[in-house]
């Protein structure tokens, strides 16, 4: 096996350890099913808020495959991302709050140790498909920093959009495969190609533990027809219109179903932890009909509409079927959850911002969070920086605004006169904010 490159910016000791671990992993024999650590498949839809799933209350979108995933696994009701794509991706991949390592929109700093590096150490084959947006400078896109390429981030194989170029992610997509930019895939639909790659990767590595990370292109704008859309002309395929958003949700559901079907057909259901989530709230131009009335997306905003995302987990034979968990989850929690699932310790020098929710995936009480912290400084467009701490009821911003999330989820009326209960929460949250500084 050809070893993937190791980031030059990692410390010498960590580089030596990672080289040694990768060398050992390359000599691992194929392991029989159920005697190995679980495969990990992490799927993250783009601009896909909590309200987009029928099992979460959507009434106009068809999501039967994701609903089935929830019915056969665990559905988390209080998972929160950062409000924008790149900050979430950096936090997810490194398990660190953004104040520690987020430097610029569209960039993952080259010095960062990711969950893919970690799983390589544990002997996993690693691959990523979909949207990258972490390599830094792309001509004409407004960010100029130096990011990280997929191989340097720990992925042995990659099939991606927006690495060194952009153009289309949907029809006639411009993709980079294992570091090589391809000509536009004429007549093809990007999400189909990403799913095809996922299926091939799973088939090729079914005898070894693997990690497949799929940050989807769907359902981010431009809102264009999918292969399931009816009565569409060739010209309309490239003409954006919000009316296609529901079709894009349905196609994202279809793509996830294809991957789940492959895992089950390969006999890997009991050996694979599948996680599905979204990177931030739905776009602000989308209003979703729900059981509780219309819900306007809040991508980029610091309200629940910007951060509240779906989270589903299925590990056949391990997850209880149809469980709904109200525990708070944020995106620093995925890294330690994966680490616990594969029975490998987190790096000793990691700040350990996250908390594993593997116990909840397995149907046990676990050690749930009392609060979620967010440092939001996206460095993109007109978005304003903010810091806050919240639980399921209360939210305190660093500027002093105190919100009752139950009665004011759109945060239109910050509270001035606090009850003793509110003051106790505000005091606890203030102490958290004071600790969240770079050291």
DRENTOR-515896 format. One line per field, with one value per residue (C-alpha): x, y, z. Coordinates in Angstrom, 2 decimals, decimal comma, always signed. Example, Ala and Ser with C-alpha at 12.3 -4.5 7.8 and 13.67 -1.06 7.14 Angstrom:
% residues 2
u <- c(+12,30:+13,67)
v <- c(-4,50:-1,06)
w <- c(+7,80:+7,14)
//
This chain:
% residues 439
u <- c(+0,00:+1,32:+1,47:-0,32:+1,71:+2,03:+1,64:+5,08:+3,72:+2,94:+5,42:+8,43:+7,32:+3,80:+5,09:+7,33:+4,47:+2,08:+4,62:+5,19:+1,45:+0,77:+3,56:+2,10:-1,39:-0,19:+0,84:-2,39:-4,06:-7,69:-9,79:-12,85:-16,18:-17,24:-13,70:-12,58:-13,39:-16,40:-16,26:-17,22:-19,38:-19,96:-22,35:-22,94:-25,51:-24,84:-27,22:-29,62:-31,30:-33,08:-36,48:-35,69:-36,41:-39,94:-39,08:-38,24:-41,54:-41,14:-44,43:-43,50:-40,23:-39,85:-37,09:-38,06:-34,50:-33,31:-36,53:-35,82:-32,29:-33,83:-36,34:-33,59:-31,15:-30,97:-32,31:-30,71:-33,01:-30,48:-27,43:-25,88:-23,28:-21,74:-23,93:-21,66:-19,94:-16,17:-16,18:-18,26:-15,97:-12,84:-14,50:-15,83:-12,55:-10,32:-12,61:-11,62:-13,58:-12,95:-11,06:-8,21:-7,64:-10,04:-8,03:-9,88:-12,96:-12,26:-9,15:-8,09:-4,70:-1,95:-0,79:-4,08:-4,41:-7,74:-9,99:-8,71:-5,11:-6,36:-8,14:-5,11:-3,19:-5,83:-5,31:-8,25:-8,43:-9,68:-11,57:-13,52:-16,01:-18,18:-17,36:-13,88:-13,60:-10,57:-7,57:-7,36:-6,93:-9,28:-8,97:-11,73:-13,29:-12,12:-10,00:-6,25:-4,91:-3,14:-5,29:-4,88:-5,26:-7,18:-4,15:-2,38:-5,55:-5,35:-7,40:-5,82:-8,50:-10,57:-13,31:-14,11:-15,52:-13,94:-10,39:-8,39:-11,26:-15,02:-17,41:-20,41:-20,98:-24,21:-24,69:-21,48:-19,41:-15,74:-14,14:-10,72:-10,01:-7,09:-5,42:-5,96:-8,34:-10,66:-12,43:-16,08:-18,13:-20,49:-24,06:-23,32:-24,80:-22,20:-24,06:-24,43:-20,69:-19,90:-22,24:-20,75:-17,30:-18,58:-20,01:-16,78:-14,72:-16,92:-16,72:-12,92:-12,31:-15,07:-12,51:-10,68:-11,89:-12,60:-13,58:-15,67:-16,37:-19,01:-19,54:-22,32:-22,81:-26,58:-28,59:-26,53:-27,53:-27,69:-31,09:-31,27:-33,26:-32,09:-32,30:-35,64:-37,14:-39,84:-40,35:-36,97:-35,29:-31,53:-31,51:-33,44:-30,82:-28,52:-31,11:-31,41:-34,82:-35,75:-38,68:-36,20:-35,10:-37,60:-36,34:-32,78:-33,78:-35,39:-32,27:-30,00:-32,23:-31,91:-28,10:-27,87:-30,13:-27,79:-24,86:-26,84:-28,03:-24,45:-23,35:-26,20:-25,81:-22,11:-23,05:-21,45:-24,46:-23,35:-19,78:-20,54:-21,45:-23,37:-23,72:-25,78:-25,93:-25,97:-23,26:-25,50:-29,06:-30,96:-30,44:-32,36:-34,17:-35,90:-39,06:-39,99:-43,56:-43,54:-45,99:-45,55:-45,98:-43,56:-39,91:-37,50:-33,89:-31,25:-27,88:-25,21:-27,27:-26,59:-30,18:-31,38:-32,36:-28,65:-27,26:-29,89:-29,15:-30,33:-28,20:-28,93:-26,85:-27,24:-25,03:-27,09:-27,26:-25,87:-28,13:-31,62:-34,28:-36,20:-34,69:-34,91:-32,19:-32,58:-28,96:-26,98:-24,42:-21,98:-19,45:-16,43:-18,14:-17,75:-13,99:-14,07:-17,14:-15,27:-12,22:-14,27:-16,03:-12,70:-11,29:-8,34:-7,36:-7,52:-4,10:-2,60:-2,04:-5,57:-7,60:-10,49:-13,21:-15,69:-17,48:-18,20:-21,84:-21,13:-23,02:-26,14:-25,69:-25,65:-28,77:-27,00:-27,27:-23,69:-22,27:-24,39:-23,35:-24,79:-24,08:-22,84:-20,28:-19,78:-17,07:-18,37:-16,02:-16,58:-14,52:-16,87:-19,26:-21,11:-21,42:-20,61:-18,54:-20,29:-19,65:-22,29:-23,13:-26,50:-28,46:-31,89:-33,61:-31,23:-28,58:-26,02:-23,99:-20,61:-22,13:-24,59:-27,76:-29,72:-32,31:-35,20:-34,89:-38,16:-40,30:-38,12:-36,32:-35,79:-34,14:-36,20:-36,54:-33,41:-34,33:-33,42:-34,99:-33,67:-35,25:-33,01:-33,06:-31,96:-29,24:-27,86:-27,70:-26,14:-23,49:-22,58:-22,44:-20,30:-17,73:-17,61:-17,11:-14,28:-12,42:-12,74:-9,64:-6,56:-3,75)
v <- c(+0,00:+3,42:+5,58:+8,94:+12,10:+13,42:+17,19:+18,76:+21,16:+18,45:+18,13:+15,85:+13,42:+13,17:+12,77:+9,87:+8,22:+8,63:+7,24:+4,23:+3,69:+3,91:+1,48:-0,99:-0,46:-1,25:-4,72:-5,50:-8,67:-8,51:-8,96:-11,18:-9,48:-8,69:-9,18:-5,76:-2,21:-0,74:+0,96:+4,62:+6,32:+10,01:+11,82:+15,57:+17,33:+20,96:+23,72:+21,13:+22,20:+20,08:+20,85:+19,24:+15,66:+14,29:+12,48:+15,92:+17,44:+18,42:+17,98:+18,85:+16,95:+13,23:+11,65:+7,96:+6,60:+9,01:+8,44:+4,70:+5,33:+7,11:+4,30:+1,68:+3,78:+6,84:+10,29:+13,18:+16,14:+18,71:+18,63:+21,99:+23,01:+26,42:+28,59:+28,37:+25,67:+26,06:+26,77:+23,62:+21,50:+22,60:+21,94:+18,56:+17,30:+18,47:+18,24:+21,76:+24,94:+27,51:+29,97:+27,45:+26,84:+28,64:+31,17:+31,87:+30,91:+28,05:+26,86:+24,10:+25,06:+22,72:+22,03:+20,42:+16,78:+15,45:+12,51:+10,97:+11,08:+9,51:+6,67:+6,03:+5,44:+2,91:+0,97:+2,34:+2,94:+6,50:+8,28:+11,49:+12,45:+15,49:+19,09:+19,93:+23,75:+23,51:+23,97:+27,75:+30,00:+29,54:+32,25:+34,83:+33,44:+36,10:+34,04:+33,87:+31,78:+28,45:+25,45:+21,69:+19,28:+16,03:+13,71:+15,93:+15,88:+12,10:+10,82:+8,14:+8,48:+11,49:+12,34:+15,99:+19,28:+22,62:+21,65:+23,98:+25,04:+25,52:+25,64:+23,28:+20,76:+19,41:+19,04:+18,70:+18,90:+19,89:+17,34:+16,43:+12,72:+11,70:+15,07:+15,20:+17,79:+16,21:+17,73:+18,62:+15,41:+16,24:+15,08:+13,71:+14,74:+15,30:+13,64:+10,47:+10,37:+10,88:+8,02:+5,77:+6,40:+5,62:+2,32:+1,34:+2,28:+0,21:-2,79:-2,58:-2,28:-4,45:-6,81:-4,08:-1,31:+1,83:+5,45:+7,13:+10,85:+12,30:+16,07:+16,25:+18,94:+18,71:+20,75:+23,96:+26,49:+26,87:+25,22:+23,27:+20,21:+16,71:+13,55:+12,88:+16,26:+15,90:+17,82:+19,54:+20,83:+20,84:+24,60:+24,35:+22,00:+24,98:+27,60:+28,10:+28,38:+27,75:+25,63:+22,80:+22,67:+19,95:+17,83:+18,33:+17,18:+14,09:+13,36:+13,74:+11,16:+8,88:+9,15:+8,26:+5,30:+4,04:+4,06:+2,37:-0,27:-1,01:-1,38:-3,79:-5,75:-6,22:-7,73:-4,82:-3,42:-4,79:-3,66:-0,08:+2,99:+5,34:+8,99:+11,54:+15,27:+18,75:+21,42:+24,35:+25,61:+25,76:+28,76:+31,89:+31,91:+28,61:+28,33:+24,76:+23,66:+21,73:+20,26:+23,43:+25,84:+27,42:+27,46:+29,87:+28,76:+30,70:+29,78:+32,26:+33,54:+32,68:+31,64:+28,05:+28,30:+28,70:+25,97:+23,28:+20,30:+16,70:+13,92:+10,24:+7,24:+3,59:+0,67:-2,42:-4,73:-2,01:+1,03:+0,70:+1,06:+4,31:+5,93:+9,73:+11,37:+14,93:+15,30:+18,29:+17,52:+19,88:+19,28:+18,90:+15,72:+13,65:+13,12:+11,66:+9,60:+8,04:+7,49:+5,64:+3,58:+2,31:+1,89:+4,17:+7,02:+10,65:+12,30:+13,29:+16,90:+17,40:+20,04:+17,57:+20,17:+17,49:+14,77:+11,32:+10,44:+6,79:+5,66:+7,46:+5,83:+2,48:+3,35:+4,00:+7,22:+8,33:+11,58:+14,27:+17,87:+20,60:+23,27:+23,99:+26,68:+28,37:+30,74:+32,14:+34,30:+33,10:+35,81:+35,67:+38,22:+40,42:+37,83:+39,33:+37,48:+36,20:+33,89:+32,16:+29,34:+27,62:+24,66:+23,51:+26,45:+29,38:+31,13:+33,75:+35,80:+37,25:+40,73:+40,04:+39,17:+36,47:+34,50:+32,21:+29,72:+27,99:+31,10:+33,20:+30,85:+33,65:+35,74:+38,87:+39,83:+39,42:+39,30:+42,15:+41,18:+37,74:+35,34:+33,46:+30,45:+32,65:+34,30:+30,90:+29,82:+33,13:+32,83:+29,30:+30,32:+33,37:+31,12:+28,96:+31,99:+33,21:+29,90:+29,74:+31,67:+30,62:+29,50)
w <- c(+0,00:-0,92:+2,20:+2,01:+2,58:+6,11:+6,67:+7,03:+9,64:+12,21:+15,05:+14,47:+17,17:+15,81:+12,26:+13,31:+15,17:+12,25:+9,76:+12,00:+12,49:+8,78:+8,02:+10,50:+9,10:+5,58:+6,75:+8,61:+7,34:+6,29:+9,42:+9,58:+10,06:+13,65:+14,98:+13,83:+14,89:+13,09:+9,74:+10,03:+7,38:+8,09:+5,74:+6,06:+3,89:+2,91:+4,08:+5,48:+8,70:+11,28:+9,77:+6,39:+7,48:+7,57:+10,82:+12,27:+11,16:+7,49:+5,64:+2,04:+1,52:+0,88:+2,99:+3,32:+3,42:+6,11:+8,05:+7,84:+9,11:+12,11:+12,63:+12,74:+14,79:+17,01:+16,14:+18,04:+18,60:+19,84:+17,59:+16,71:+14,14:+13,65:+11,38:+8,31:+6,26:+6,64:+10,40:+10,89:+8,72:+10,56:+13,92:+12,84:+11,39:+14,23:+17,26:+18,34:+18,90:+16,19:+18,39:+18,51:+14,80:+12,44:+10,44:+7,22:+5,26:+2,86:+4,69:+7,03:+8,52:+7,39:+10,92:+11,98:+12,96:+11,67:+12,42:+9,16:+10,44:+13,66:+11,87:+9,69:+12,91:+13,88:+10,63:+8,65:+4,92:+4,44:+1,66:+1,13:-1,57:-2,20:-1,30:+0,03:+0,34:+2,65:+0,35:+0,62:-2,38:-5,34:-8,01:-7,77:-4,60:-2,15:+0,23:-0,19:+2,66:+2,60:+3,34:+3,26:+0,37:+0,96:+1,00:+3,54:+5,69:+6,01:+3,07:+0,91:-1,76:-2,78:-5,27:-4,76:-5,92:-4,96:-4,17:-6,43:-8,71:-8,50:-11,49:-11,28:-8,51:-10,01:-13,78:-15,80:-12,60:-12,44:-10,12:-8,78:-8,35:-6,14:-6,70:-10,48:-11,92:-14,49:-17,50:-16,82:-16,62:-19,48:-18,97:-15,49:-12,14:-9,41:-6,50:-8,57:-9,21:-5,53:-4,59:-7,29:-5,81:-2,30:-3,46:-5,20:-2,14:+0,17:-2,15:-2,51:+1,23:+2,65:+4,24:+6,18:+8,50:+6,50:+7,07:+4,40:+4,87:+2,56:+2,86:+0,29:-2,36:-1,86:-0,87:-1,23:-3,86:-6,82:-6,59:-9,83:-10,98:-10,11:-12,23:-10,49:-11,47:-14,10:-17,32:-17,22:-20,37:-20,86:-20,36:-17,08:-15,61:-15,15:-14,23:-10,48:-8,85:-5,18:-6,33:-6,92:-3,28:-2,36:-5,25:-3,99:-0,50:-2,01:-4,05:-1,04:+0,65:-2,39:-2,40:+1,30:+0,60:-2,12:+0,31:+3,09:+0,64:-0,39:+3,22:+3,93:+0,69:+1,47:+4,83:+6,70:+8,54:+11,90:+11,26:+10,23:+12,22:+9,90:+10,93:+9,03:+9,81:+8,23:+8,27:+9,25:+8,96:+5,69:+3,42:+4,37:+1,04:+1,86:+3,95:+4,84:+5,62:+8,91:+11,39:+13,46:+10,56:+8,08:+9,14:+7,49:+7,14:+9,04:+7,53:+8,63:+11,57:+15,20:+15,96:+16,19:+12,53:+11,76:+14,03:+14,61:+12,35:+12,04:+13,45:+12,86:+13,89:+12,89:+13,80:+13,12:+16,11:+18,39:+18,14:+19,62:+16,95:+16,81:+19,89:+20,14:+22,24:+23,53:+24,69:+23,48:+20,76:+19,04:+16,28:+18,57:+19,79:+16,62:+16,90:+20,46:+19,55:+16,63:+18,84:+21,43:+18,76:+17,40:+20,94:+20,38:+22,73:+21,65:+21,13:+24,48:+23,38:+22,02:+23,93:+24,13:+23,63:+22,60:+24,51:+23,11:+22,50:+21,67:+24,77:+23,54:+20,11:+21,90:+23,90:+27,21:+29,29:+28,64:+29,96:+28,29:+27,97:+30,18:+27,56:+24,05:+23,28:+19,92:+18,73:+15,43:+13,40:+9,82:+8,08:+5,11:+3,68:+6,16:+8,92:+12,31:+14,92:+18,03:+20,97:+23,06:+25,43:+25,43:+26,69:+25,58:+27,27:+27,80:+25,72:+26,76:+24,28:+25,17:+24,67:+27,50:+25,59:+27,39:+25,42:+26,33:+23,48:+24,31:+24,01:+21,71:+19,28:+16,74:+19,48:+18,93:+22,62:+24,80:+28,48:+30,83:+34,16:+35,04:+37,52:+39,97:+37,60:+34,70:+36,78:+37,77:+34,13:+33,07:+35,78:+34,72:+31,06:+31,84:+33,49:+30,35:+28,10:+30,30:+29,90:+26,11:+25,14:+23,17:+25,47)
//
